[in-house]
């Protein structure tokens, strides 16, 4: 997992979820690559370990 693992621990503590769930999502979405970018057919991008969509990120 990336150096950002501590951020995952902080996020799951704040949201009261299992840290392994967040790590599993990151692994499924990007294989843990913090610089991953997936370009979608609609022109938006999924960015980072968790593949947050650029449209969702603008909120």
C-alpha positions as CSV (number, residue, x, y, z in Angstrom):
1,X,0.0,0.0,0.0
2,X,1.2,3.5,-0.6
3,X,2.7,5.9,1.9
4,X,-0.7,7.4,2.3
5,X,-1.8,4.4,4.3
6,X,-2.0,6.6,7.4
7,X,-4.6,8.8,5.6
8,X,-6.7,5.7,5.2
9,X,-6.5,5.0,8.9
10,X,-7.6,8.6,9.7
11,X,-10.4,8.4,7.2
12,X,-11.8,5.2,8.5
13,X,-11.6,6.4,12.1
14,X,-13.6,9.5,11.1
15,X,-16.2,7.5,9.1
16,X,-16.2,4.5,11.5
17,X,-15.5,1.8,8.8
18,X,-13.1,-1.1,8.6
19,X,-9.8,0.1,7.1
20,X,-9.5,-3.1,5.1
21,X,-12.7,-2.2,3.2
22,X,-11.1,1.1,2.1
23,X,-7.8,-0.6,1.2
24,X,-9.7,-3.3,-0.8
25,X,-11.5,-0.5,-2.8
26,X,-8.1,1.1,-3.5
27,X,-6.6,-2.2,-4.6
28,X,-9.6,-3.0,-6.9
29,X,-9.7,0.5,-8.4
30,X,-6.0,1.2,-8.9
31,X,-3.9,-1.6,-7.5
32,X,-2.9,1.0,-4.9
33,X,-1.4,3.4,-7.4
34,X,-1.7,6.9,-6.1
35,X,-1.1,8.4,-9.6
36,X,-3.6,6.2,-11.4
37,X,-5.8,8.0,-13.9
38,X,-8.7,6.3,-15.8
39,X,-10.3,8.2,-18.6
40,X,-14.0,7.5,-19.0
41,X,-16.0,7.4,-22.1
42,X,-17.9,10.5,-21.0
43,X,-14.7,12.5,-20.8
44,X,-14.4,12.5,-17.0
45,X,-11.4,11.1,-15.2
46,X,-11.1,8.7,-12.2
47,X,-8.1,9.8,-10.2
48,X,-5.8,8.3,-7.6
49,X,-5.8,5.2,-5.4
50,X,-9.6,5.3,-4.8
51,X,-10.4,6.4,-8.4
52,X,-12.4,9.4,-7.3
53,X,-14.2,10.8,-10.3
54,X,-13.2,14.3,-11.3
55,X,-16.9,15.3,-11.5
56,X,-17.5,14.0,-7.9
57,X,-14.4,15.7,-6.7
58,X,-15.5,19.1,-7.7
59,X,-18.3,19.2,-5.1
